[in-house]
Amino acid sequence: MAVYQLDEDEIYFPRPELADDDGLLAVGGDLSVERLLLAYTNGIFPWYNADQPIMWWCPHERFIIRPDKIHVSHSLRKFIKKHKVDVMYNRDFADTMHRCRLKREFAEGTWIHDDMENAYGALYDKGYAMSVEAYTDGELAGGLYGVVIGRCFYGESMFSDKVNGSKLALVGLANLLVDNDFVFIDCQFHTDHLESMGGERISYREYMELVNKGMN
């Protein structure tokens, strides 16, 4: 199946259903706020290395967490009881995103490069992104960041500097989203870690029904 080449001067995407089996839909375009908002509200997201053209993905099968279905394991509950846990929101978006980058950059490589940091920083400045930071016993333990549009949270990446750091940030995020009637946390791709936290697979059709619900 052909992969669509996007024009930088026109903000559009081909129909998401036309994505390849692996989810690749299009290449090119730019990372402007307007294009990113159009992408996310149609289940599309950028994911590419710094030496590649911009690649836009829309997997046919989606992986999400419903905020009110977040799973907190027995061991994590015991950990929370033994430690002073605090969760902050938007403590320092740029720092949290950069920490996510550093955790991967020197291990397996990362899609969080300079252009991505600038693009999501612009989203944050416009009120369309947020970060979550978890502290244990007064020290930064982990965090995550993502895109916020309507009552939908599109997760991008997370980091842990201490035991359970990213899990605590995810639980803190879920609690905030429940309080604000959010419909889902988009995990983009399946991981065993996210499945253990309550992640589930749904179809693109079901996914877009949730997106539309979160936009109304």
C-alpha positions as CSV (number, residue, x, y, z in Angstrom):
1,M,0.0,0.0,0.0
2,A,1.3,3.5,-0.9
3,V,2.5,5.7,1.9
4,Y,1.3,9.3,1.4
5,Q,3.7,12.2,1.1
6,L,2.5,15.3,2.9
7,D,2.9,18.8,1.8
8,E,4.4,21.3,4.3
9,D,2.1,24.1,3.0
10,E,-1.2,22.2,3.4
11,I,-2.4,20.8,6.6
12,Y,-4.2,17.5,5.9
13,F,-3.9,13.7,6.3
14,P,-5.2,10.9,4.2
15,R,-8.0,8.8,5.7
16,P,-6.5,6.9,8.8
17,E,-8.0,3.6,7.5
18,L,-5.5,3.7,4.7
19,A,-2.5,3.1,7.0
20,D,-0.3,0.1,6.4
21,D,-0.7,-3.0,8.5
22,D,2.0,-1.7,10.8
23,G,0.3,1.6,11.2
24,L,2.4,3.9,8.9
25,L,0.1,6.3,7.2
26,A,2.1,9.2,5.8
27,V,5.5,10.9,5.7
28,G,6.5,14.6,5.5
29,G,4.6,17.7,6.5
30,D,5.7,19.5,9.6
31,L,5.2,19.5,13.4
32,S,3.2,22.7,13.6
33,V,0.6,23.0,16.4
34,E,-2.2,23.0,13.9
35,R,-1.0,19.8,12.2
36,L,-0.4,18.0,15.5
37,L,-3.9,18.8,16.8
38,L,-5.4,17.5,13.5
39,A,-3.3,14.4,13.8
40,Y,-4.2,13.5,17.4
41,T,-7.9,14.1,17.0
42,N,-7.9,11.5,14.2
43,G,-5.8,9.0,16.1
44,I,-2.5,9.9,14.2
45,F,0.8,10.6,15.9
46,P,4.4,11.3,14.7
47,W,7.1,8.8,15.5
48,Y,10.5,8.9,13.8
49,N,14.2,9.2,14.4
50,A,16.1,12.5,13.9
51,D,17.7,11.2,10.7
52,Q,14.4,10.3,9.1
53,P,11.6,12.2,7.5
54,I,8.6,12.9,9.7
55,M,6.6,9.6,9.9
56,W,2.9,9.6,10.9
57,W,1.3,6.5,12.4
58,C,-2.2,5.3,12.9
59,P,-2.3,1.7,14.1
60,H,-5.5,-0.2,13.4
61,E,-5.5,-1.7,16.8
62,R,-5.2,0.8,19.7
63,F,-4.0,0.4,23.3
64,I,-5.6,2.5,26.0
65,I,-6.1,2.8,29.7
66,R,-9.5,4.0,30.9
67,P,-8.6,6.3,33.9
68,D,-11.2,4.7,36.2
69,K,-9.8,1.2,35.4
70,I,-6.2,1.9,36.4
71,H,-4.8,-1.1,38.1
72,V,-2.7,-0.5,41.3
73,S,-1.0,-3.8,42.2
74,H,-0.8,-5.0,45.8
75,S,3.0,-4.4,45.8
76,L,2.5,-0.8,44.6
77,R,-0.1,-0.2,47.3
78,K,2.4,-1.4,49.9
79,F,5.0,0.8,48.5
80,I,2.7,3.9,48.7
81,K,1.9,3.1,52.3
82,K,5.6,2.9,53.2
83,H,6.7,6.1,51.5
84,K,5.6,9.8,51.3
85,V,4.3,10.1,47.7
86,D,3.5,13.4,46.1
87,V,2.4,14.0,42.6
88,M,2.8,17.3,40.8
89,Y,1.4,18.5,37.4
90,N,3.3,20.7,35.0
91,R,6.2,21.1,37.5
92,D,8.5,21.6,34.5
93,F,7.2,20.3,31.2
94,A,10.4,20.8,29.3
95,D,12.5,19.1,31.9
96,T,10.2,16.1,32.2
97,M,10.2,15.6,28.4
98,H,14.0,15.9,28.3
99,R,14.3,13.3,31.1
100,C,12.2,10.9,29.0
101,R,14.6,11.6,26.1
102,L,17.7,11.0,28.2
103,K,16.5,7.7,29.6
104,R,16.3,6.2,26.1
105,E,18.9,8.2,24.0
106,F,22.0,6.4,25.2
107,A,20.3,3.0,25.5
108,E,18.2,2.1,22.5
109,G,17.9,5.5,20.8
110,T,14.9,7.8,20.9
111,W,12.3,9.5,18.8
112,I,12.4,12.5,21.3
113,H,14.9,14.7,19.5
114,D,15.2,18.5,19.2
115,D,12.4,19.0,16.7
116,M,10.0,16.9,18.9
117,E,11.0,18.8,22.1
118,N,10.3,22.1,20.3
119,A,7.0,20.9,18.8
120,Y,5.6,19.6,22.1
121,G,6.9,22.6,23.9
122,A,4.8,24.7,21.6
123,L,1.8,22.5,22.3
124,Y,2.4,23.0,26.0
125,D,2.6,26.7,25.6
126,K,-0.8,26.6,23.9
127,G,-2.4,24.5,26.6
128,Y,-2.4,21.3,24.7
129,A,0.2,19.3,26.6
130,M,1.0,18.5,30.2
131,S,3.5,16.7,32.4
132,V,3.1,14.7,35.6
133,E,5.9,14.2,38.1
134,A,5.9,11.8,41.1
135,Y,8.0,12.3,44.2
136,T,8.9,9.7,46.8
137,D,10.1,11.0,50.2
138,G,10.7,14.4,48.7
139,E,12.8,13.3,45.7
140,L,11.8,13.2,42.1
141,A,11.1,9.5,41.2
142,G,9.6,9.6,37.8
143,G,7.2,11.4,35.4
144,L,5.5,11.4,32.1
145,Y,4.1,13.8,29.5
146,G,1.4,13.8,26.8
147,V,-1.0,15.7,24.7
148,V,-4.4,17.0,26.1
149,I,-7.3,17.7,23.8
150,G,-10.8,17.9,25.2
151,R,-11.2,15.1,27.7
152,C,-8.6,12.9,26.0
153,F,-5.0,12.3,27.1
154,Y,-2.5,11.1,24.5
155,G,0.5,9.6,26.4
156,E,3.9,10.1,24.8
157,S,6.6,8.9,27.1
158,M,7.6,8.3,30.7
159,F,10.7,8.0,32.8
160,S,11.7,6.5,36.2
161,D,14.7,7.7,38.2
162,K,13.6,5.7,41.3
163,V,11.7,2.5,42.0
164,N,8.0,2.7,40.8
165,G,8.6,6.3,39.6
166,S,6.7,6.1,36.3
167,K,3.9,3.9,37.9
168,L,3.3,6.5,40.5
169,A,3.1,9.2,37.9
170,L,0.6,7.2,35.8
171,V,-1.6,6.5,38.9
172,G,-1.5,10.2,39.7
173,L,-2.4,11.1,36.1
174,A,-5.3,8.6,36.2
175,N,-6.7,10.1,39.4
176,L,-6.6,13.6,38.0
177,L,-8.3,12.4,34.8
178,V,-11.0,10.6,36.7
179,D,-11.7,13.8,38.6
180,N,-12.1,15.7,35.3
181,D,-14.2,13.0,33.5
182,F,-11.5,12.1,30.9
183,V,-12.4,9.2,28.7
184,F,-9.0,7.5,28.1
185,I,-5.2,7.6,28.2
186,D,-3.9,6.7,24.8
187,C,-0.9,4.4,25.2
188,Q,-0.2,4.2,21.4
189,F,1.5,0.8,21.5
190,H,1.2,-2.2,23.8
191,T,3.8,-2.9,26.5
192,D,3.6,-5.5,29.3
193,H,4.2,-2.6,31.8
194,L,1.1,-0.7,30.6
195,E,-1.0,-3.9,30.3
196,S,-0.2,-4.6,34.0
197,M,-1.5,-1.1,34.8
198,G,-4.9,-1.8,33.2
199,G,-4.2,-1.3,29.5
200,E,-6.5,-2.8,26.9
201,R,-6.7,-3.3,23.2
202,I,-9.5,-1.8,21.2
203,S,-10.2,-1.3,17.5
204,Y,-9.7,2.0,15.7
205,R,-13.5,2.4,15.4
206,E,-13.9,2.0,19.2
207,Y,-11.0,4.4,19.7
208,M,-12.5,7.1,17.5
209,E,-15.8,6.7,19.4
210,L,-14.0,7.6,22.6
211,V,-12.2,10.5,20.9
212,N,-15.5,11.9,19.7
213,K,-17.0,11.4,23.2
214,G,-14.0,13.3,24.7
215,M,-14.4,16.2,22.3
216,N,-18.0,16.8,23.1
